[in-house]
Amino acid sequence: MEADAALIAAIVDVTAQATTFTLLLIQNSILSDQKQQPQANPTYDTFHDIIKLPPAS
């Protein structure tokens, strides 16, 4: 019975660590996405990419 309790405690601990790690990865991914947003107008850029016009000067 004590072995079962120890095993359950170990599983809960590992699961909590994995959850924390996953949430930190998600947070880091969101933060890096926010830092890499282009300053240009994405709709304008996409429009010009589709119709292959040179960018306006």
C-alpha positions in Angstrom: 0.0 0.0 0.0 2.9 2.4 0.8 4.5 1.5 -2.5 1.2 2.4 -4.3 1.1 5.7 -2.6 4.7 6.5 -3.4 4.1 5.5 -7.1 1.0 7.8 -7.3 2.9 10.6 -5.7 5.8 10.2 -8.2 3.3 10.2 -11.1 1.6 13.3 -9.8 5.0 15.0 -9.4 6.2 14.2 -12.9 2.9 15.2 -14.4 3.0 18.5 -12.6 6.6 19.1 -13.8 5.6 18.2 -17.4 2.6 20.5 -17.2 4.7 23.4 -15.9 7.3 22.8 -18.6 4.7 22.7 -21.3 3.1 26.0 -20.1 6.5 27.7 -20.0 7.1 26.5 -23.6 3.7 27.9 -24.7 4.4 31.2 -22.9 7.9 31.5 -24.5 6.4 30.8 -27.9 3.7 33.5 -27.5 6.3 36.0 -26.3 8.7 35.3 -29.2 5.8 35.6 -31.6 4.9 39.0 -30.2 8.5 40.2 -30.6 8.7 39.1 -34.2 5.7 40.9 -35.6 6.5 42.8 -38.7 6.2 46.6 -38.6 4.8 46.7 -42.2 1.1 46.4 -43.1 0.7 42.6 -43.6 -2.4 43.0 -45.8 -0.5 45.4 -48.1 2.5 43.1 -48.3 0.4 40.0 -49.0 -1.6 41.9 -51.7 1.7 42.9 -53.5 3.1 39.4 -53.1 0.0 37.9 -54.7 -0.1 40.2 -57.7 3.7 40.5 -58.0 3.9 44.3 -57.9 7.1 46.0 -56.8 6.7 47.7 -53.4 5.6 51.3 -53.5 8.5 53.7 -52.9 
